[in-house]
Amino acid sequence: MKLINWISSGLRAKLLLMFLFLTVIPLIAIGLVAYQKSYNTVYENSKASAVLTADQLARSLGTLFTDSSKLLELGNHSQVLHFLYSQNDTYEDAKEILRTIDSYRQTYKYESVLNITMINLYGRGISERRGVFVLDKNPLRNPHFAYLIDNPDVVLTVPPLDALTLDHPDGLQEKPAISIMAAVKQRITHETIGFIVIDVDASAVSRFCDEVKVGETGFFYIVDASGRPIFMPSGLAPDQVLPERDVLARMATGALTSYVDKSNGGPKFIFASSPQAAGWKIIGQVNLREIVKEADSIRQLIIVSVALSILFAVSLHFFISSRLTRPLKLLKNKMKLAASGFLESKVTPAGNDEVADLGRSFNIMLGKIKALLEQSIREQEEIKKAELRALQAQINPHFLYNTLDSILWMAEAGKNDRVITLVQSLSRLFRISLNRGRDWIPLEKEIEHVHSYLIIQQMRYRDILEYRIEVEPHLLPCSVLKMTLQPIVENALYHGIKNKRGKGMITVSAQESGRELQLTVRDNGCGIPADKLERLRRDLLNGRLPVETGEEVSGGFGLHNVHQRIKLFYGEPYGVVIDSVAGEGTTVTISIPRGKEE
């Protein structure tokens, strides 16, 4: 509880807490992100380096098999085909075949090829090491030859593990060899007449598995298409356990490229090379800790950096807070004086820092507060003046006198029905105008007020006045400012309809436009000349009152009063817009926000 009170009571404590939140937490977050990024980068780079090494060997091994497979072209040589098909070749024919093989060797420089052998289906063959020979048993007993009989278009790559179980045609096997086997077919009938076997030195592959390491203890080995290991490091430690056979089979087929094995001992990263020509895969296996070893040193560096940054941030806090609190205390005292009502308590700022700017802003704020108070007083006076003018327009002596005079002569003429209508309309007009002193009335009441006014005026000016009111029923409950339409209608009558020949039409309508309510008064009177219309618009925009000419006050001030009252009550975006064409008529549009329904 004491800690909370200490933090909430002093600015310095809050600044310390702010510094801790703004420095310690981001630094820890940055440290965690940096460590995670560096860990992932080191991990991915180490994996990529190991996979690249395996891919390089795979490409080298593929190049070796591809280059060595070119010797299979010997099976298409006419003398070789004749040797395999015929049983009565001479010694010179055999020597010619061996010279052809030697010519291929001289041309392509096959240093890794140990021996080339060709044998027909009857066990008679020829090789570089043994010359012409005859097997003592049927060659089709060899499973690889039997497979080639059924699949003559396939090229087999036989690892040393299988070559040891094969009865080699030449009987000589000085070193481990990888055998490349293919069927030899007769040119015309495409019938298999024999086989060609190329023995490639396997020591380069074995040496790679023995010498190339991944990390400190990782190693490579090679599996065939079924996932069976065929080349293993010679000095493999007993505790190095290979993945399950089905996992290796998935990696051999490409269904699985890499994964982390957590089943035996520590986690191990196991990955496979790209596909190789012989269908073999190079598998790499390394302890996962060796791959991310560099990330541990990066983590220690990040921890030290974050700790030093936190220490620097806290030291910087104590230095800056002492420089900030002194002028802020002075500003605080000045604000207390201003809050008590003394608006002359200004600050004398020193310097150009943010605190000095705050002091200057405080002085400007006090000046604006004084100006706003004066403006508020002026606006209240303007509201009162506008209300007085509106009241003056409501109690227009000329209008009241003329109406009563009309009632009198109608009564003398015995037009009692028209007298009743006039009195009822006049009663409704004044009742709605008073409205118990409230400024807001429903649009329905405002329309009724205008309607009563137009009834009275139509009885007086029956020969020149017609009117129409168009309001959608759902807009009638909307709340509007009292005495908004009547001054505009009065302007339309006295300044538009009365000054034209013939009957005039006044149309009062209300429409909904988005969130606004638009009230329109349109007449087809004499209109307003362009220069006078521009001056009237300018006066409305600048808030200037029109000059009195001795005519009815409502006729001169009605438009201005409505515009000013709307701006005062609703705000600047709203008000009165006037459009007119001389000789055609005038349209006045009043825009106000859509009020809530009463």
C-alpha positions in Angstrom: 0.0 0.0 0.0 2.9 2.4 0.8 4.5 1.7 -2.5 1.3 2.5 -4.4 0.9 5.8 -2.4 4.5 6.7 -3.1 4.1 6.1 -6.8 0.8 8.1 -7.0 2.0 11.0 -5.0 5.2 12.1 -6.7 6.1 12.9 -10.3 9.6 11.5 -9.9 8.3 8.1 -8.8 5.9 8.1 -11.8 8.8 8.9 -14.1 10.8 6.1 -12.7 7.9 3.7 -13.3 7.5 5.1 -16.8 11.2 4.6 -17.5 11.0 1.1 -16.3 8.0 0.3 -18.6 9.5 2.2 -21.5 13.0 0.7 -21.3 13.1 -2.5 -19.4 10.1 -4.2 -21.0 11.0 -3.2 -24.6 14.7 -4.2 -24.0 13.7 -7.6 -22.6 11.3 -8.0 -25.5 13.9 -7.0 -28.0 16.4 -9.3 -26.4 14.0 -12.2 -26.6 13.2 -11.4 -30.3 16.9 -11.0 -31.1 17.8 -14.3 -29.4 15.0 -16.1 -31.2 16.0 -14.5 -34.5 19.6 -15.4 -34.0 18.8 -18.9 -32.9 16.6 -19.5 -35.9 19.3 -17.9 -38.2 22.1 -20.0 -36.8 19.9 -23.1 -36.8 18.8 -22.6 -40.4 22.3 -21.7 -41.6 23.8 -24.7 -39.9 21.1 -26.9 -41.4 21.6 -25.4 -44.8 25.4 -25.9 -44.6 25.0 -29.5 -43.7 22.5 -30.1 -46.4 24.7 -28.3 -48.9 27.6 -30.6 -48.0 25.4 -33.6 -48.6 24.1 -32.2 -51.9 27.6 -31.6 -53.1 28.5 -35.2 -52.5 25.2 -36.3 -54.1 26.0 -34.2 -57.2 29.6 -35.6 -57.3 28.2 -39.2 -56.9 25.6 -38.5 -59.6 28.3 -37.1 -61.9 30.4 -40.2 -61.4 27.6 -42.5 -62.2 26.5 -40.4 -65.2 30.0 -40.3 -66.6 30.6 -44.0 -66.0 27.2 -44.9 -67.6 28.5 -43.5 -70.9 30.6 -46.7 -71.2 27.2 -48.5 -71.6 27.4 -47.2 -75.2 29.9 -50.1 -75.8 26.8 -52.4 -75.8 25.8 -50.8 -79.1 29.2 -51.5 -80.8 28.8 -53.9 -83.7 31.8 -56.1 -82.7 30.4 -56.4 -79.1 27.0 -57.3 -80.5 28.6 -59.9 -82.7 30.7 -61.3 -79.8 27.6 -61.7 -77.6 25.4 -63.1 -80.3 28.0 -65.5 -81.9 29.9 -68.4 -80.4 32.8 -68.7 -82.9 34.7 -65.4 -82.5 38.4 -65.4 -83.1 41.2 -64.1 -80.9 41.5 -61.1 -83.1 37.9 -60.2 -82.6 38.3 -60.3 -78.8 41.4 -58.1 -79.1 39.5 -55.6 -81.2 36.8 -55.3 -78.5 39.5 -54.7 -75.8 41.1 -52.1 -78.0 37.7 -50.4 -78.4 37.3 -50.4 -74.6 40.8 -48.9 -74.2 40.0 -46.3 -76.7 36.9 -45.2 -74.6 39.2 -45.1 -71.6 41.7 -42.9 -73.3 39.0 -40.6 -74.6 37.0 -40.0 -71.4 39.7 -40.6 -68.8 37.7 -43.0 -66.6 40.2 -43.3 -63.7 37.5 -44.5 -61.2 36.3 -47.4 -63.5 38.0 -50.6 -62.3 36.8 -53.0 -64.9 34.4 -53.4 -67.9 32.8 -56.8 -68.5 30.4 -58.1 -71.2 28.7 -61.5 -71.0 26.0 -63.2 -73.1 23.1 -65.4 -71.9 25.2 -68.5 -72.1 28.0 -67.5 -69.7 30.5 -66.6 -72.4 32.1 -63.1 -71.8 35.0 -60.8 -72.1 36.5 -58.3 -69.6 39.5 -56.0 -69.3 41.1 -58.1 -66.5 40.3 -61.6 -67.6 39.9 -61.4 -71.3 37.6 -64.0 -72.9 36.1 -66.4 -70.4 33.2 -68.8 -69.9 31.2 -69.1 -66.6 30.7 -72.5 -65.1 27.1 -71.8 -64.3 24.1 -70.1 -65.9 24.4 -66.3 -65.6 20.7 -65.9 -65.3 21.0 -67.4 -61.8 22.3 -64.0 -60.8 19.3 -62.0 -59.5 20.5 -58.8 -61.2 20.8 -60.4 -64.6 17.4 -62.0 -64.1 15.9 -58.6 -63.3 17.4 -57.1 -66.4 15.9 -59.8 -68.6 12.4 -58.7 -67.4 13.3 -55.0 -67.5 15.8 -54.5 -70.4 15.5 -50.7 -70.4 16.6 -50.3 -66.7 20.1 -49.4 -65.6 21.0 -51.0 -62.3 23.5 -49.5 -59.8 24.6 -52.3 -57.4 26.4 -51.3 -54.2 29.4 -53.2 -52.8 27.2 -55.0 -50.3 25.3 -56.7 -53.1 28.4 -57.1 -55.3 30.1 -59.3 -52.7 27.2 -61.8 -53.0 27.4 -61.7 -56.8 29.5 -64.3 -58.7 31.6 -61.7 -60.6 32.2 -62.7 -64.2 36.0 -62.1 -64.0 36.4 -63.7 -60.6 38.5 -60.8 -59.4 37.4 -58.3 -56.7 40.5 -56.6 -55.3 38.6 -53.6 -53.8 34.9 -52.7 -53.1 33.2 -51.6 -56.3 29.9 -50.2 -57.3 28.6 -52.1 -60.3 26.6 -50.4 -63.1 24.7 -53.1 -65.1 22.6 -52.9 -68.2 21.1 -55.3 -70.8 22.5 -55.4 -74.3 19.8 -55.8 -77.0 20.0 -56.9 -80.6 19.6 -54.0 -82.9 16.7 -55.3 -85.1 14.6 -57.5 -82.8 15.6 -55.6 -79.6 16.0 -59.0 -78.0 18.3 -59.2 -74.9 21.5 -61.0 -76.0 23.7 -60.2 -73.0 24.8 -57.8 -70.3 27.4 -55.1 -69.7 28.9 -54.6 -66.2 31.0 -51.5 -65.3 32.8 -51.7 -61.9 33.3 -48.2 -60.4 35.7 -47.7 -57.4 33.7 -47.3 -54.2 36.6 -46.0 -52.1 35.7 -42.3 -52.9 32.3 -42.8 -51.4 33.6 -44.7 -48.4 36.3 -42.1 -47.8 33.6 -39.4 -47.8 31.6 -41.2 -45.1 34.7 -41.7 -43.0 36.2 -38.2 -43.3 33.4 -35.7 -43.7 31.8 -34.7 -40.4 28.8 -32.6 -39.4 29.8 -30.5 -36.4 32.0 -32.5 -34.0 30.3 -35.8 -33.8 27.9 -35.8 -36.7 28.4 -38.1 -39.7 27.0 -39.1 -43.2 25.9 -42.4 -44.6 24.2 -43.5 -47.8 21.0 -45.5 -48.2 19.5 -47.1 -51.2 16.0 -46.5 -52.6 14.4 -48.9 -50.0 16.1 -47.1 -47.1 18.8 -49.7 -46.4 22.2 -48.3 -45.4 24.8 -49.3 -48.0 27.7 -47.0 -47.0 28.5 -46.4 -43.3 31.4 -44.6 -41.6 34.0 -47.3 -40.6 34.6 -45.8 -37.1 31.0 -45.3 -36.1 30.6 -45.1 -32.3 28.4 -47.7 -30.7 26.1 -45.1 -29.1 25.2 -43.7 -32.5 21.8 -45.1 -33.3 20.3 -44.8 -36.8 16.7 -44.0 -37.4 14.1 -46.7 -37.9 14.1 -48.4 -41.3 10.6 -47.0 -42.2 11.9 -43.5 -41.5 14.9 -44.0 -43.7 12.6 -45.4 -46.4 10.5 -42.2 -46.3 13.6 -40.1 -46.6 14.9 -42.3 -49.5 11.7 -41.7 -51.4 11.7 -37.9 -50.7 8.5 -38.0 -48.5 10.6 -36.8 -45.6 13.5 -34.4 -46.1 14.5 -33.6 -42.5 13.3 -33.9 -38.9 14.5 -33.8 -35.3 14.7 -37.2 -33.6 14.1 -37.1 -29.8 13.6 -40.8 -29.3 17.2 -41.9 -28.5 19.4 -39.8 -26.2 19.6 -36.1 -26.9 17.8 -34.5 -29.9 19.4 -35.2 -33.2 18.9 -33.4 -36.5 18.6 -35.9 -39.4 18.4 -34.7 -43.0 18.6 -36.1 -46.6 20.3 -34.9 -49.7 18.6 -34.1 -53.0 17.7 -37.0 -55.3 20.6 -38.7 -57.0 20.9 -40.5 -60.3 21.3 -44.0 -58.8 18.3 -43.5 -56.5 20.5 -43.4 -53.5 20.2 -40.8 -50.7 22.9 -39.3 -48.5 21.7 -39.1 -44.9 23.3 -36.7 -42.4 22.9 -37.1 -38.6 24.2 -34.6 -36.0 23.5 -33.7 -32.4 21.1 -30.7 -32.3 23.2 -28.9 -29.6 26.1 -28.8 -31.9 24.1 -26.9 -34.6 22.9 -24.2 -32.2 26.1 -23.9 -30.2 26.8 -20.4 -31.6 23.3 -19.3 -30.5 24.3 -19.8 -26.8 27.1 -17.3 -27.1 24.8 -14.8 -28.8 22.3 -15.3 -25.9 24.9 -14.4 -23.3 25.9 -11.3 -25.3 22.2 -10.2 -25.5 21.7 -10.7 -21.7 24.8 -8.5 -20.9 23.6 -5.8 -23.4 20.1 -5.7 -21.9 21.5 -5.4 -18.4 23.8 -2.5 -19.3 21.0 -0.8 -21.2 18.7 -1.0 -18.1 21.4 0.4 -15.8 22.0 3.3 -18.2 18.3 4.0 -18.5 17.8 4.2 -14.7 20.8 6.5 -14.3 19.4 8.7 -17.1 16.1 8.8 -15.3 17.5 10.3 -12.1 19.4 13.0 -14.1 16.4 14.0 -16.3 13.8 13.9 -13.5 15.7 16.3 -11.4 15.8 18.8 -14.3 12.1 18.4 -15.0 10.5 18.5 -11.6 11.7 22.0 -10.6 10.1 24.0 -13.4 7.0 21.7 -13.3 6.5 22.6 -9.6 6.5 26.3 -10.6 4.0 25.6 -13.3 1.8 23.7 -10.9 1.6 26.6 -8.5 0.7 29.0 -11.4 -2.1 26.6 -12.5 -3.5 26.5 -9.0 -3.8 30.3 -9.1 -5.4 30.2 -12.5 -7.9 27.5 -11.2 -8.9 29.8 -8.4 -9.9 32.4 -11.0 -6.8 34.6 -11.2 -6.2 34.5 -15.0 -3.2 36.9 -14.8 -1.0 34.2 -13.2 1.3 33.7 -16.2 4.6 31.8 -16.3 7.9 33.3 -17.3 9.4 30.4 -19.3 13.2 29.9 -19.4 14.9 27.9 -22.2 13.5 26.2 -25.3 12.7 22.7 -24.0 9.3 21.0 -23.7 8.7 22.4 -20.2 9.3 25.9 -21.5 6.9 25.2 -24.4 4.4 24.0 -21.8 4.7 27.3 -19.9 4.2 29.3 -23.1 1.2 27.1 -24.0 -0.2 27.7 -20.5 0.1 31.5 -21.1 -1.6 31.2 -24.5 -4.3 29.0 -22.9 -5.0 31.7 -20.3 -5.3 34.3 -23.0 -7.7 32.1 -25.0 -9.8 31.4 -21.9 -10.2 35.2 -21.4 -11.0 35.6 -25.1 -13.5 32.7 -25.0 -15.2 34.2 -21.9 -15.6 37.6 -23.7 -16.8 35.8 -26.8 -19.3 33.8 -24.7 -20.6 37.0 -23.2 -21.0 38.5 -26.7 -22.7 35.4 -28.0 -25.2 35.5 -25.2 -25.9 39.1 -26.0 -26.4 38.1 -29.7 -28.8 35.3 -28.7 -30.8 37.7 -26.6 -30.9 40.2 -29.5 -31.9 37.5 -32.0 -34.7 36.4 -29.6 -35.9 39.9 -29.2 -35.9 40.4 -33.0 -37.7 37.1 -33.4 -40.3 38.3 -30.8 -40.5 41.6 -32.6 -41.2 39.6 -35.8 -43.9 37.6 -34.0 -45.7 40.6 -32.7 -45.6 42.6 -36.0 -48.0 45.4 -35.4 -48.7 45.8 -39.1 -49.6 42.1 -39.4 -51.8 42.1 -36.3 -53.5 45.4 -37.3 -54.2 44.2 -40.8 -55.5 40.8 -39.6 -57.9 42.5 -37.0 -59.0 44.9 -39.7 -59.8 42.0 -42.0 -61.8 40.3 -39.2 -63.8 43.5 -38.7 -64.8 44.1 -42.3 -65.6 40.4 -42.7 -67.8 40.5 -39.6 -69.6 43.7 -40.9 -70.1 41.9 -44.2 -71.6 38.9 -42.4 -68.9 36.4 -43.5 -69.0 34.7 -40.2 -67.4 31.5 -41.4 -64.3 33.3 -42.7 -64.2 35.3 -39.4 -64.2 32.1 -37.4 -61.4 30.7 -39.6 -59.3 33.8 -39.3 -59.7 34.0 -35.5 -58.9 30.3 -35.1 -55.8 30.6 -37.3 -54.7 33.7 -35.4 -55.2 31.9 -32.1 -53.2 28.9 -33.2 -50.5 31.2 -34.6 -49.9 33.0 -31.3 -50.3 29.8 -29.2 -47.6 28.0 -31.1 -45.4 31.2 -31.1 -45.5 31.3 -27.3 -45.1 27.5 -26.8 -44.7 28.0 -23.0 -41.3 29.8 -23.6 -39.6 26.7 -25.1 -37.3 27.1 -28.1 -37.8 23.6 -29.5 -41.0 22.3 -31.1 -41.9 19.3 -33.3 -41.8 19.9 -37.0 -45.5 19.2 -37.0 -46.2 22.2 -34.8 -43.9 24.4 -36.9 -45.7 23.4 -40.0 -49.1 24.1 -38.3 -47.7 27.5 -37.3 -46.8 28.3 -40.9 -50.1 26.9 -42.1 -52.1 29.2 -39.8 -50.0 32.1 -41.0 -50.7 31.3 -44.7 -54.4 30.8 -44.1 -54.6 34.4 -42.6 -52.5 35.8 -45.5 -54.5 33.9 -48.2 -57.7 35.4 -46.9 -56.2 38.9 -47.2 -54.5 38.3 -50.5 -56.9 35.7 -52.1 -56.3 37.1 -55.6 -52.5 36.8 -55.6 -51.6 34.0 -53.1 -51.7 30.2 -53.3 -49.6 27.8 -51.2 -48.7 24.1 -50.9 -47.2 22.2 -47.9 -45.3 18.9 -48.7 -43.9 17.1 -45.7 -43.4 13.3 -45.3 -45.3 12.0 -42.3 -42.4 10.3 -40.7 -40.5 13.6 -40.4 -43.3 15.4 -38.4 -42.0 14.2 -35.0 -38.5 15.7 -35.6 -37.5 18.5 -33.2 -36.8 21.9 -34.8 -36.1 25.4 -33.6 -39.3 27.5 -33.1 -40.0 30.3 -35.6 -37.8 28.8 -38.3 -40.1 28.8 -41.3 -42.6 31.7 -40.7 -40.1 34.5 -41.2 -38.9 32.9 -44.5 -42.5 32.5 -45.7 -43.2 36.1 -44.8 -40.2 37.2 -46.9 -41.5 35.1 -49.8 -44.9 36.8 -49.6 -43.9 40.4 -49.1 -40.8 40.5 -51.2 -41.6 37.9 -53.9 -45.3 37.3 -54.5 -46.6 40.9 -53.8 -44.2 42.4 -56.3 -45.3 40.3 -59.3 -48.4 40.3 -61.5 -50.9 37.5 -61.2 -51.1 34.8 -58.6 -48.1 33.5 -56.9 -47.3 30.1 -55.3 -45.5 29.4 -52.1 -44.3 25.9 -51.5 -43.1 24.7 -48.1 -41.5 21.2 -48.0 -39.2 19.1 -45.8 -36.8 16.4 -46.9 -34.4 14.0 -45.2 -30.8 14.1 -46.6 -28.5 11.7 -44.8 -28.4 12.8 -41.2 -29.7 16.3 -42.1 -33.2 17.7 -42.3 -33.7 20.2 -45.1 -36.6 22.7 -44.9 -37.4 24.5 -48.2 -39.5 27.6 -48.9 -39.9 28.2 -52.6 -41.9 30.9 -54.4 -42.4 31.9 -58.0 -42.3 35.7 -57.3 -40.2 38.4 -58.8 -36.9 36.9 -57.7 -33.8 38.8 -56.6 -31.4 40.6 -58.9 -27.9 39.0 -59.1 -26.0 41.9 -57.4 -28.5 42.1 -54.5 -28.4 38.3 -54.2 -24.6 38.3 -54.0 -24.7 41.0 -51.3 -27.4 39.1 -49.4 -25.3 35.9 -49.4 -22.2 37.9 -48.3 -24.1 39.5 -45.4 -25.3 36.0 -44.3 -21.8 34.6 -44.5 -20.2 37.4 -42.6 -23.0 37.8 -40.1 -23.8 41.4 -40.9 -27.3 42.7 -40.4 -29.1 44.3 -43.4 -29.7 48.0 -43.4 -33.3 49.0 -42.3 -35.3 50.7 -45.0 -38.4 51.6 -43.1 -40.3 48.5 -44.3 -41.5 45.7 -42.1 -38.8 44.6 -39.7 -39.5 40.9 -40.4 -39.1 41.5 -44.1 -35.6 43.0 -43.6 -34.3 40.9 -40.7 -36.2 37.6 -40.9 -33.7 35.7 -43.1 -30.7 37.0 -41.1 -32.3 36.2 -37.8 -33.2 32.6 -38.8 -29.6 32.1 -40.1 -28.0 33.4 -37.0 -30.2 31.5 -34.6 -29.6 28.2 -36.5 -25.8 28.8 -36.3 -25.9 29.7 -32.6 -28.0 26.6 -31.7 -26.7 24.0 -34.1 -23.2 25.1 -35.1 -21.3 26.5 -38.1 -22.1 23.7 -40.7 -25.8 24.5 -40.6 -27.8 27.6 -41.7 -29.7 29.2 -44.6 -28.9 28.9 -48.3 -30.7 31.2 -50.7 -31.0 30.7 -54.5 -32.9 33.1 -56.8 -33.4 34.0 -60.4 -34.7 37.5 -61.2 -38.2 37.2 -62.7 -38.6 33.5 -61.9 -38.6 33.1 -58.1 -36.6 32.4 -55.0 -35.7 29.2 -53.1 -34.5 29.3 -49.4 -33.1 26.0 -48.0 -32.6 25.6 -44.2 -30.2 22.8 -43.2 -30.3 21.5 -39.6 -29.3 18.2 -38.0 -32.0 15.5 -37.8 -33.2 16.0 -34.2 -34.5 13.2 -32.0 -38.2 12.6 -32.1 -40.3 14.0 -29.2 
